Amino acid sequence: MSDSKHPELHVNEEPRNDFIDTAVGFAVFFVVLFAIAIGATVIQVMTK
């Protein structure tokens, strides 16, 4: 069972949902960039 030549024999101890992980990563990145854009817009409007 611990033979490294046969990875298909290894039990996946922590099943992950890769799609949800990727979607959450994109969503967080989008929110961060959106917050930066809103902040930059507010600063630009206030300095005019």
MODELLER restraints for C-alpha pairs under 7 A, 6 or more apart:
rsr = mdl.restraints
at = mdl.atoms
rsr.add(forms.Gaussian(group=physical.xy_distance, feature=features.Distance(at['CA:1:A'], at['CA:9:A']), mean=6.04, stdev=0.5))
rsr.add(forms.Gaussian(group=physical.xy_distance, feature=features.Distance(at['CA:1:A'], at['CA:10:A']), mean=6.51, stdev=0.5))
